[in-house]
Amino acid sequence: MRCLAWLPLPVATGIGALVGELLTRIPLRYAKAYRVVLINLLATHPDLSLDDARRIGRRSMRELGRSLTEFSHVWNRPVEQTLARIAAIHGEQDYLKACADPQRPVLLLSLHQGSWETINLYLGRQGNTTVMYQPHPATLVDALVKSARERTGCRLVPTNSRGVKEGLATMRHRGTLALLADHNPGNRSNPNIPFFGHPVPSPALVDKLVQRYRPRVFVVSCYRGPGGVNDIRIHFEPAPQIETAEGLDGVLSALNRELEMCIRRNPSQYQWTYKRFKWRPGGRRLWYRQSYSLLKRAARGESREALGLAPRDTETSP
């Protein structure tokens, strides 16, 4: 990562994009990450042809390569260099006004899309911001990530019981709490809520925060614009439909709809390599284990229904 940080950013991200592209050109049998991307695209976009899924999938892999190599600069270069690449912040005034309100806390819900690492550096400048994150299993990598993300003042806490307690304390003291809401939550007690029509475990913590503290809720996304790595655009979108939703299912359904909207706006910059649909009510989906055979069948013209990839109200088959 430090070696990549020495390179000019367009060069580093160009290397990442090239590696991402190459991973889509090797035989499909060996391109595991690319198969996951194609399965996710076919499952979430029922009207998308396989050729179109391949086209978006290749762009997505290139963008993922750019994101991963961009991290080297975000984590190692001076903060001001990264913040200078932010070309626009949509909804910033609404967000800052909410942060200045001493009566209500602020809950920021984000996702793995575009230049999402940049968001941490911006949030740290606003003060009293706690960010929940999943620690990396490699201790040295985790230490690097944590120190880099905290450089501007964010306080990172892990997504475990201790971290949840600290997150609740932030809400109780009318601070700002941010978390990535498109993860598979680790605890099996989280409810299954439709996401692109497929029930998946969704973070019950979001409902607890909304119901207990009634925060101002914003969905935060971050894209690379037409100008590329020097054209970062952050969106703070108020989510009153999450704030006013009734009950656990209502809050999490509203959350997943908001995430879908962000993804549909710019599908090629979403991290489709993530196995978001791994679990279903009652057990594991077999999509990713059977991805090669499913894609071969899709190439022969079999329908989403025949492949088991079509959205359905109640899932009983793998």
C-alpha positions as CSV (number, residue, x, y, z in Angstrom):
1,M,0.0,0.0,0.0
2,R,2.8,2.4,0.8
3,C,4.6,1.6,-2.5
4,L,1.4,2.4,-4.4
5,A,1.1,5.7,-2.4
6,W,4.4,6.8,-3.9
7,L,2.9,6.6,-7.4
8,P,0.8,9.4,-8.9
9,L,-2.8,8.6,-8.2
10,P,-3.9,8.2,-11.8
11,V,-1.0,5.7,-12.3
12,A,-1.9,3.8,-9.1
13,T,-5.6,3.6,-9.9
14,G,-4.8,2.7,-13.6
15,I,-2.9,-0.3,-12.3
16,G,-5.9,-1.3,-10.2
17,A,-8.3,-0.9,-13.1
18,L,-6.0,-3.0,-15.3
19,V,-5.9,-5.8,-12.8
20,G,-9.7,-5.7,-12.4
21,E,-10.1,-5.9,-16.1
22,L,-7.7,-8.8,-16.4
23,L,-9.7,-10.8,-13.8
24,T,-12.7,-10.6,-16.1
25,R,-10.7,-12.0,-19.1
26,I,-9.4,-15.2,-17.6
27,P,-11.5,-18.4,-18.0
28,L,-14.7,-18.1,-16.0
29,R,-14.0,-21.3,-14.2
30,Y,-11.1,-19.6,-12.4
31,A,-12.6,-16.1,-12.1
32,K,-14.3,-16.5,-8.8
33,A,-14.7,-12.8,-7.9
34,Y,-16.1,-12.1,-11.4
35,R,-18.6,-14.9,-11.1
36,V,-19.9,-13.4,-7.8
37,V,-20.3,-10.1,-9.6
38,L,-22.3,-11.7,-12.4
39,I,-24.5,-13.7,-10.1
40,N,-25.3,-10.6,-8.0
41,L,-26.1,-8.5,-11.1
42,L,-28.4,-11.2,-12.6
43,A,-30.2,-11.7,-9.3
44,T,-30.8,-8.0,-8.6
45,H,-31.7,-6.9,-12.2
46,P,-34.3,-9.3,-13.6
47,D,-34.4,-7.5,-17.0
48,L,-30.7,-7.4,-17.5
49,S,-29.3,-9.7,-20.2
50,L,-26.2,-11.8,-19.6
51,D,-24.3,-9.7,-22.1
52,D,-25.3,-6.5,-20.3
53,A,-24.4,-8.1,-16.9
54,R,-20.9,-8.9,-18.3
55,R,-20.5,-5.3,-19.6
56,I,-21.5,-3.8,-16.2
57,G,-19.6,-6.5,-14.4
58,R,-16.4,-5.6,-16.2
59,R,-16.8,-1.9,-15.4
60,S,-17.5,-2.8,-11.8
61,M,-14.3,-4.9,-11.5
62,R,-12.3,-2.0,-13.0
63,E,-13.9,0.4,-10.5
64,L,-13.2,-2.0,-7.7
65,G,-9.5,-2.1,-8.7
66,R,-9.5,1.7,-8.7
67,S,-11.0,1.8,-5.3
68,L,-8.6,-0.6,-3.7
69,T,-5.5,1.1,-5.1
70,E,-7.0,4.5,-4.3
71,F,-7.0,3.4,-0.6
72,S,-3.2,3.7,-0.7
73,H,-3.4,7.4,-1.2
74,V,-6.4,8.0,1.1
75,W,-4.6,6.1,4.0
76,N,-1.0,7.4,3.4
77,R,-1.0,10.7,1.6
78,P,-1.7,14.0,3.4
79,V,-5.4,14.5,4.3
80,E,-5.7,17.7,2.4
81,Q,-4.7,16.0,-0.9
82,T,-7.6,13.6,-0.6
83,L,-10.1,16.3,0.5
84,A,-9.1,18.5,-2.4
85,R,-10.3,15.8,-4.8
86,I,-13.9,16.2,-3.5
87,A,-15.6,18.2,-6.3
88,A,-19.1,18.4,-4.8
89,I,-21.0,17.6,-1.6
90,H,-24.7,17.3,-2.3
91,G,-26.9,17.9,0.8
92,E,-24.0,19.2,2.9
93,Q,-26.0,22.1,4.4
94,D,-28.8,19.8,5.6
95,Y,-26.2,17.5,7.1
96,L,-24.3,20.3,8.9
97,K,-27.6,21.8,10.1
98,A,-28.6,18.5,11.6
99,C,-25.2,18.1,13.3
100,A,-25.6,21.6,14.9
101,D,-29.0,20.6,16.4
102,P,-28.4,19.9,20.1
103,Q,-31.8,18.2,20.5
104,R,-31.3,15.2,18.2
105,P,-28.4,12.9,17.3
106,V,-27.4,12.1,13.6
107,L,-27.3,8.6,12.1
108,L,-25.3,8.2,8.8
109,L,-25.9,5.0,6.8
110,S,-23.5,4.3,4.0
111,L,-22.5,1.6,1.6
112,H,-19.5,0.1,-0.3
113,Q,-19.7,2.2,-3.4
114,G,-17.3,4.4,-5.4
115,S,-14.7,6.2,-3.3
116,W,-16.3,5.4,0.0
117,E,-13.1,5.5,2.1
118,T,-13.0,9.3,1.4
119,I,-16.1,9.8,3.5
120,N,-14.3,9.0,6.8
121,L,-11.8,11.9,6.3
122,Y,-14.6,14.4,5.6
123,L,-16.7,13.3,8.6
124,G,-13.8,13.6,11.0
125,R,-13.8,17.4,10.4
126,Q,-17.3,17.8,11.9
127,G,-16.4,16.6,15.4
128,N,-18.1,14.1,17.8
129,T,-18.4,11.5,15.1
130,T,-18.2,7.7,15.9
131,V,-17.8,5.3,13.0
132,M,-18.5,1.6,13.4
133,Y,-16.3,-0.7,11.3
134,Q,-15.4,-4.4,10.9
135,P,-11.9,-5.0,12.1
136,H,-9.5,-6.7,9.7
137,P,-8.3,-10.1,10.8
138,A,-4.7,-9.1,10.1
139,T,-3.6,-7.1,13.1
140,L,-1.1,-4.9,11.2
141,V,-3.6,-4.1,8.4
142,D,-6.3,-3.3,11.0
143,A,-3.9,-0.9,12.8
144,L,-3.1,0.8,9.5
145,V,-6.8,1.2,8.5
146,K,-7.9,2.4,12.0
147,S,-5.1,5.0,12.3
148,A,-5.7,6.3,8.7
149,R,-9.4,6.6,9.2
150,E,-9.1,8.5,12.5
151,R,-6.6,11.1,11.2
152,T,-9.2,13.9,11.0
153,G,-11.0,13.2,14.2
154,C,-13.4,10.3,13.7
155,R,-13.5,7.7,16.5
156,L,-13.6,4.1,15.1
157,V,-15.3,1.4,17.2
158,P,-15.6,-2.3,16.2
159,T,-18.9,-3.9,15.2
160,N,-19.0,-6.0,18.4
161,S,-20.8,-5.7,21.8
162,R,-18.3,-3.1,23.0
163,G,-18.6,-1.1,19.8
164,V,-22.4,-1.2,20.0
165,K,-22.3,0.2,23.5
166,E,-20.1,3.0,22.4
167,G,-22.4,3.7,19.4
168,L,-25.4,3.9,21.7
169,A,-23.5,6.3,24.0
170,T,-22.8,8.5,21.0
171,M,-26.5,8.6,20.2
172,R,-27.4,9.2,23.8
173,H,-25.0,12.3,23.9
174,R,-26.5,13.7,20.7
175,G,-23.5,12.9,18.6
176,T,-23.1,11.5,15.1
177,L,-22.9,7.8,14.4
178,A,-21.9,6.4,11.0
179,L,-22.0,2.8,9.8
180,L,-21.9,0.8,6.6
181,A,-25.4,-0.6,6.3
182,D,-24.9,-3.0,3.4
183,H,-22.9,-5.6,5.4
184,N,-24.2,-9.1,6.2
185,P,-24.7,-8.7,10.0
186,G,-22.9,-11.4,11.8
187,N,-25.6,-12.2,14.4
188,R,-28.2,-14.7,13.0
189,S,-30.9,-13.0,15.1
190,N,-31.1,-10.2,12.5
191,P,-34.3,-10.3,10.5
192,N,-34.5,-11.2,6.8
193,I,-35.7,-8.2,4.9
194,P,-36.1,-8.0,1.0
195,F,-33.1,-6.4,-0.7
196,F,-33.6,-6.2,-4.5
197,G,-36.5,-8.6,-3.9
198,H,-34.5,-11.3,-2.1
199,P,-34.8,-11.6,1.7
200,V,-31.4,-11.2,3.4
201,P,-30.3,-10.6,7.0
202,S,-30.4,-6.9,7.7
203,P,-28.9,-4.9,10.6
204,A,-31.4,-4.8,13.5
205,L,-29.1,-2.3,15.1
206,V,-30.4,0.4,12.7
207,D,-33.9,-0.2,14.0
208,K,-32.8,0.0,17.6
209,L,-31.0,3.3,17.0
210,V,-34.0,4.8,15.1
211,Q,-36.6,3.7,17.6
212,R,-34.7,4.6,20.8
213,Y,-33.1,7.9,19.8
214,R,-35.1,9.2,16.9
215,P,-32.1,10.6,15.1
216,R,-31.9,12.6,11.9
217,V,-31.0,9.9,9.4
218,F,-29.0,10.5,6.2
219,V,-28.0,7.9,3.6
220,V,-24.4,8.7,2.5
221,S,-22.9,7.7,-0.8
222,C,-19.7,8.6,-2.6
223,Y,-19.1,8.3,-6.4
224,R,-16.4,9.1,-8.8
225,G,-17.7,11.5,-11.4
226,P,-16.8,11.9,-15.1
227,G,-13.5,13.5,-14.0
228,G,-12.4,10.3,-12.4
229,V,-10.2,10.1,-9.3
230,N,-10.2,14.0,-9.0
231,D,-13.9,14.2,-9.3
232,I,-15.3,12.8,-6.0
233,R,-18.9,13.5,-5.2
234,I,-20.5,12.9,-1.8
235,H,-24.2,12.7,-1.3
236,F,-26.0,13.3,2.0
237,E,-29.6,12.3,1.4
238,P,-32.1,12.9,4.2
239,A,-34.1,9.7,4.9
240,P,-37.4,10.7,6.6
241,Q,-39.0,7.5,5.4
242,I,-36.5,5.6,7.7
243,E,-37.0,8.1,10.6
244,T,-40.8,7.7,10.5
245,A,-41.1,4.0,9.6
246,E,-43.1,1.8,12.0
247,G,-41.7,-1.3,13.5
248,L,-38.6,-3.4,12.8
249,D,-39.6,-4.5,9.4
250,G,-40.7,-1.0,8.4
251,V,-37.4,0.6,9.3
252,L,-35.2,-2.0,7.7
253,S,-37.4,-2.2,4.5
254,A,-37.0,1.6,4.2
255,L,-33.3,1.2,4.7
256,N,-32.9,-1.4,2.0
257,R,-34.9,0.6,-0.4
258,E,-32.7,3.6,0.1
259,L,-29.6,1.5,-0.5
260,E,-31.1,0.1,-3.6
261,M,-31.7,3.6,-4.9
262,C,-28.0,4.5,-4.4
263,I,-26.8,1.4,-6.1
264,R,-29.2,1.8,-9.1
265,R,-27.9,5.3,-9.6
266,N,-24.5,4.1,-10.4
267,P,-24.4,0.3,-10.5
268,S,-20.9,-0.1,-11.9
269,Q,-19.3,1.6,-8.9
270,Y,-21.0,-0.7,-6.3
271,Q,-18.8,-3.5,-4.8
272,W,-20.7,-6.4,-6.3
273,T,-18.0,-8.9,-5.2
274,Y,-19.6,-8.9,-1.8
275,K,-21.7,-12.0,-1.1
276,R,-24.6,-10.1,0.2
277,F,-27.1,-12.8,-0.7
278,K,-25.2,-15.7,1.0
279,W,-27.9,-16.3,3.6
280,R,-31.7,-16.7,3.2
281,P,-34.5,-17.5,5.6
282,G,-33.7,-21.0,6.8
283,G,-30.1,-21.4,5.7
284,R,-27.5,-20.7,3.0
285,R,-28.2,-19.9,-0.7
286,L,-26.1,-22.0,-3.1
287,W,-25.7,-19.3,-5.7
288,Y,-22.0,-18.6,-5.0
289,R,-21.0,-22.3,-4.6
290,Q,-22.8,-23.1,-7.9
291,S,-21.9,-19.9,-9.7
292,Y,-20.0,-21.5,-12.6
293,S,-22.8,-23.9,-13.5
294,L,-25.5,-21.3,-13.0
295,L,-23.7,-18.9,-15.4
296,K,-23.2,-21.7,-18.0
297,R,-26.9,-22.3,-17.8
298,A,-27.7,-18.6,-18.1
299,A,-25.5,-18.5,-21.3
300,R,-27.7,-21.3,-22.7
301,G,-30.7,-19.1,-22.2
302,E,-32.3,-20.5,-19.1
303,S,-34.6,-18.0,-17.2
304,R,-33.9,-16.5,-13.8
305,E,-36.8,-18.6,-12.5
306,A,-35.2,-21.8,-13.7
307,L,-31.8,-20.7,-12.2
308,G,-33.4,-19.8,-8.8
309,L,-32.2,-16.2,-9.2
310,A,-35.6,-14.5,-9.6
311,P,-36.9,-12.4,-6.7
312,R,-39.7,-14.0,-4.8
313,D,-41.9,-13.1,-1.8
314,T,-41.1,-16.3,0.1
315,E,-38.0,-18.4,-0.6
316,T,-38.1,-22.1,0.1
317,S,-35.5,-23.4,-2.5
318,P,-31.8,-22.8,-2.6
